[in-house]
Amino acid sequence: MKQLHAIVKGKVQGVWFRAWAQDLARDLGLRGWVRNMPGGHVETVAQGDEEILKRFHESLLEGPPLARVSEIDMDWSTVEEQFTNFSVKY
């Protein structure tokens, strides 16, 4: 199992990005979380099969219809703390 940590930049707050990412991750069978960050970015950590995580990343590049993703900073790692579901952090 792999882990993807991503900071999504652009117009990604106030456009339902977190709910969209949560639905997408759950549909893909991923675990982890998503949250808004100060400065207008969205942060997510997702765990699962590497190929599925690549699909998740590709979808993050597009975002939901109202979002405008300009950049994603990401890194890959092995799982240290295993999550049980995918949630929105507030």
MDAnalysis code that builds the backbone (N, CA, C; Angstrom):
import MDAnalysis as mda
import numpy as np

u = mda.Universe.empty(270, n_residues=90, atom_resindex=np.repeat(np.arange(90), 3), trajectory=True)
u.add_TopologyAttr("name", ["N", "CA", "C"] * 90)
u.add_TopologyAttr("resid", np.arange(1, 91))
u.add_TopologyAttr("resname", ["MET", "LYS", "GLN", "LEU", "HIS", "ALA", "ILE", "VAL", "LYS", "GLY", "LYS", "VAL", "GLN", "GLY", "VAL", "TRP", "PHE", "ARG", "ALA", "TRP", "ALA", "GLN", "ASP", "LEU", "ALA", "ARG", "ASP", "LEU", "GLY", "LEU", "ARG", "GLY", "TRP", "VAL", "ARG", "ASN", "MET", "PRO", "GLY", "GLY", "HIS", "VAL", "GLU", "THR", "VAL", "ALA", "GLN", "GLY", "ASP", "GLU", "GLU", "ILE", "LEU", "LYS", "ARG", "PHE", "HIS", "GLU", "SER", "LEU", "LEU", "GLU", "GLY", "PRO", "PRO", "LEU", "ALA", "ARG", "VAL", "SER", "GLU", "ILE", "ASP", "MET", "ASP", "TRP", "SER", "THR", "VAL", "GLU", "GLU", "GLN", "PHE", "THR", "ASN", "PHE", "SER", "VAL", "LYS", "TYR"])
u.atoms.positions = np.array([
    [0.845, -1.174, 0.000],
    [0.000, 0.000, 0.000],
    [0.896, 1.244, 0.000],
    [0.506, 2.232, -0.795],
    [1.241, 3.491, -0.909],
    [0.410, 4.630, -0.323],
    [1.084, 5.754, -0.127],
    [0.416, 6.944, 0.375],
    [0.797, 8.133, -0.492],
    [-0.203, 8.925, -0.853],
    [-0.017, 10.150, -1.621],
    [-0.379, 11.326, -0.732],
    [0.536, 12.280, -0.615],
    [0.270, 13.531, 0.094],
    [0.295, 14.632, -0.951],
    [-0.780, 15.416, -1.034],
    [-0.870, 16.445, -2.074],
    [-1.401, 17.753, -1.505],
    [-0.815, 18.847, -1.993],
    [-1.304, 20.190, -1.724],
    [-1.815, 20.718, -3.060],
    [-3.113, 20.968, -3.127],
    [-3.751, 21.406, -4.365],
    [-3.913, 22.916, -4.300],
    [-3.408, 23.591, -5.337],
    [-3.425, 25.053, -5.372],
    [-4.309, 25.553, -6.505],
    [-4.779, 26.771, -6.357],
    [-5.656, 27.389, -7.350],
    [-6.948, 27.822, -6.683],
    [-8.012, 27.866, -7.445],
    [-9.332, 28.174, -6.882],
    [-9.944, 26.855, -6.440],
    [-9.628, 26.471, -5.196],
    [-10.036, 25.152, -4.712],
    [-10.791, 25.203, -3.380],
    [-11.011, 26.396, -2.858],
    [-11.841, 26.531, -1.666],
    [-13.119, 27.255, -2.058],
    [-14.229, 26.854, -1.435],
    [-15.519, 27.460, -1.738],
    [-16.135, 26.933, -3.025],
    [-15.624, 25.798, -3.519],
    [-16.134, 25.217, -4.769],
    [-16.473, 23.729, -4.595],
    [-16.696, 23.310, -3.367],
    [-17.062, 21.929, -3.032],
    [-15.929, 20.940, -3.294],
    [-14.680, 21.410, -3.277],
    [-13.551, 20.539, -3.584],
    [-13.411, 19.401, -2.572],
    [-13.530, 19.711, -1.281],
    [-13.354, 18.665, -0.257],
    [-14.401, 17.567, -0.383],
    [-15.662, 17.941, -0.549],
    [-16.723, 16.931, -0.679],
    [-16.525, 16.105, -1.941],
    [-16.141, 16.769, -3.025],
    [-15.882, 16.073, -4.286],
    [-14.719, 15.087, -4.124],
    [-13.635, 15.532, -3.486],
    [-12.472, 14.659, -3.283],
    [-12.831, 13.470, -2.384],
    [-13.639, 13.714, -1.368],
    [-14.062, 12.630, -0.486],
    [-14.886, 11.601, -1.255],
    [-15.841, 12.052, -2.046],
    [-16.660, 11.130, -2.845],
    [-15.800, 10.332, -3.817],
    [-14.883, 11.017, -4.483],
    [-13.993, 10.355, -5.433],
    [-13.143, 9.304, -4.739],
    [-12.532, 9.674, -3.626],
    [-11.670, 8.739, -2.898],
    [-12.458, 7.522, -2.421],
    [-13.641, 7.749, -1.907],
    [-14.469, 6.622, -1.448],
    [-14.860, 5.728, -2.612],
    [-15.213, 6.325, -3.757],
    [-15.551, 5.530, -4.940],
    [-14.373, 4.674, -5.399],
    [-13.162, 5.199, -5.231],
    [-11.953, 4.467, -5.630],
    [-11.473, 3.486, -4.559],
    [-12.092, 3.519, -3.379],
    [-11.702, 2.618, -2.300],
    [-10.467, 3.081, -1.548],
    [-10.193, 4.380, -1.562],
    [-9.025, 4.921, -0.873],
    [-9.376, 5.308, 0.556],
    [-8.343, 5.425, 1.375],
    [-8.495, 5.879, 2.759],
    [-7.647, 7.118, 2.957],
    [-8.027, 7.956, 3.917],
    [-7.243, 9.142, 4.213],
    [-8.120, 10.307, 4.596],
    [-7.722, 11.513, 4.176],
    [-8.475, 12.713, 4.533],
    [-8.171, 13.850, 3.568],
    [-9.013, 14.890, 3.644],
    [-8.846, 16.116, 2.862],
    [-9.246, 17.277, 3.763],
    [-8.543, 18.429, 3.613],
    [-8.876, 19.595, 4.431],
    [-8.446, 20.882, 3.726],
    [-9.119, 21.989, 4.094],
    [-8.704, 23.305, 3.641],
    [-7.489, 23.743, 4.449],
    [-6.642, 24.525, 3.799],
    [-5.462, 25.071, 4.458],
    [-5.538, 26.595, 4.432],
    [-4.857, 27.242, 5.365],
    [-4.746, 28.695, 5.275],
    [-4.072, 29.061, 3.942],
    [-4.465, 30.148, 3.371],
    [-3.879, 30.557, 2.106],
    [-4.650, 30.092, 0.889],
    [-5.733, 29.327, 1.112],
    [-6.590, 28.947, -0.002],
    [-6.285, 27.623, -0.667],
    [-5.340, 26.847, -0.134],
    [-5.006, 25.549, -0.711],
    [-5.842, 24.452, -0.061],
    [-5.829, 23.276, -0.687],
    [-6.455, 22.084, -0.117],
    [-5.375, 21.020, 0.026],
    [-5.349, 20.360, 1.175],
    [-4.383, 19.296, 1.445],
    [-5.114, 17.973, 1.535],
    [-4.511, 16.930, 0.988],
    [-5.098, 15.602, 1.094],
    [-4.001, 14.556, 1.294],
    [-4.341, 13.539, 2.038],
    [-3.521, 12.348, 2.194],
    [-4.409, 11.175, 1.821],
    [-3.951, 10.364, 0.877],
    [-4.740, 9.214, 0.430],
    [-3.864, 7.971, 0.438],
    [-4.447, 6.867, 0.843],
    [-3.744, 5.587, 0.921],
    [-4.473, 4.551, 0.088],
    [-3.685, 3.712, -0.584],
    [-4.269, 2.637, -1.368],
    [-3.276, 2.095, -2.371],
    [-3.788, 1.356, -3.331],
    [-2.982, 0.806, -4.403],
    [-2.385, 1.938, -5.240],
    [-1.137, 1.813, -5.647],
    [-0.449, 2.888, -6.369],
    [-1.162, 3.291, -7.658],
    [-1.671, 2.328, -8.407],
    [-2.360, 2.654, -9.658],
    [-3.649, 3.437, -9.403],
    [-4.356, 3.085, -8.341],
    [-5.584, 3.808, -7.992],
    [-5.225, 5.218, -7.518],
    [-4.142, 5.346, -6.761],
    [-3.701, 6.660, -6.309],
    [-3.316, 7.548, -7.491],
    [-2.749, 6.964, -8.533],
    [-2.419, 7.735, -9.738],
    [-3.695, 8.253, -10.393],
    [-4.738, 7.437, -10.411],
    [-6.031, 7.883, -10.950],
    [-6.611, 9.020, -10.112],
    [-6.478, 8.899, -8.794],
    [-6.940, 9.944, -7.882],
    [-6.188, 11.247, -8.176],
    [-4.872, 11.157, -8.316],
    [-4.057, 12.333, -8.618],
    [-4.476, 12.985, -9.932],
    [-4.682, 12.188, -10.954],
    [-5.116, 12.728, -12.250],
    [-6.450, 13.463, -12.118],
    [-7.349, 12.920, -11.320],
    [-8.638, 13.580, -11.107],
    [-8.480, 14.868, -10.307],
    [-7.555, 14.883, -9.346],
    [-7.302, 16.097, -8.578],
    [-6.849, 17.236, -9.486],
    [-6.115, 16.911, -10.531],
    [-5.655, 17.935, -11.476],
    [-6.815, 18.659, -12.147],
    [-7.926, 17.959, -12.318],
    [-9.128, 18.544, -12.928],
    [-10.008, 19.211, -11.878],
    [-10.247, 18.516, -10.774],
    [-11.114, 19.038, -9.726],
    [-12.572, 19.028, -10.135],
    [-13.441, 19.492, -9.235],
    [-14.871, 19.583, -9.546],
    [-15.117, 20.733, -10.527],
    [-16.321, 20.825, -11.085],
    [-16.599, 21.803, -12.142],
    [-16.252, 23.258, -11.817],
    [-16.473, 23.723, -10.596],
    [-16.222, 25.131, -10.268],
    [-14.772, 25.416, -9.884],
    [-13.976, 24.382, -9.671],
    [-12.575, 24.565, -9.256],
    [-11.691, 24.900, -10.455],
    [-10.586, 25.545, -10.168],
    [-9.549, 25.820, -11.157],
    [-8.209, 25.469, -10.523],
    [-7.741, 24.259, -10.766],
    [-6.482, 23.795, -10.185],
    [-5.330, 24.351, -11.008],
    [-4.410, 25.026, -10.326],
    [-3.252, 25.595, -11.019],
    [-1.996, 24.755, -10.825],
    [-1.928, 24.037, -9.715],
    [-0.709, 23.286, -9.397],
    [-0.990, 22.297, -8.273],
    [-0.254, 21.185, -8.280],
    [-0.320, 20.237, -7.173],
    [1.102, 19.895, -6.751],
    [1.407, 20.147, -5.485],
    [2.659, 19.680, -4.892],
    [2.350, 18.334, -4.266],
    [3.118, 17.314, -4.604],
    [2.800, 15.991, -4.071],
    [4.049, 15.207, -3.754],
    [3.890, 14.250, -2.864],
    [4.962, 13.304, -2.597],
    [4.357, 11.951, -2.259],
    [5.134, 10.929, -2.550],
    [4.732, 9.544, -2.316],
    [5.519, 8.998, -1.137],
    [4.895, 8.111, -0.382],
    [5.585, 7.447, 0.718],
    [4.907, 6.105, 0.984],
    [5.516, 5.344, 1.863],
    [4.872, 4.128, 2.331],
    [3.960, 4.511, 3.495],
    [3.004, 3.683, 3.768],
    [2.021, 3.968, 4.818],
    [2.648, 3.782, 6.186],
    [2.545, 4.827, 7.015],
    [3.021, 4.740, 8.398],
    [1.851, 4.555, 9.358],
    [0.826, 5.377, 9.178],
    [-0.384, 5.287, 9.985],
    [-1.530, 4.948, 9.039],
    [-2.155, 3.806, 9.233],
    [-3.210, 3.369, 8.326],
    [-4.551, 3.942, 8.760],
    [-5.254, 4.564, 7.819],
    [-6.572, 5.131, 8.090],
    [-7.650, 4.083, 7.806],
    [-8.823, 4.276, 8.406],
    [-9.911, 3.309, 8.242],
    [-10.938, 3.743, 7.203],
    [-10.956, 5.046, 6.853],
    [-11.907, 5.563, 5.874],
    [-11.316, 6.812, 5.235],
    [-12.109, 7.518, 4.438],
    [-11.671, 8.791, 3.874],
    [-12.617, 9.867, 4.389],
    [-12.073, 10.872, 5.061],
    [-12.912, 11.866, 5.708],
    [-12.481, 13.285, 5.358],
    [-13.367, 14.210, 5.652],
    [-13.062, 15.639, 5.534],
    [-12.678, 16.111, 6.924],
    [-11.503, 16.750, 7.023],
    [-11.073, 17.337, 8.289],
    [-11.462, 18.810, 8.295],
    [-11.931, 19.259, 9.446],
    [-12.313, 20.679, 9.599],
    [-11.388, 21.362, 10.567],
])
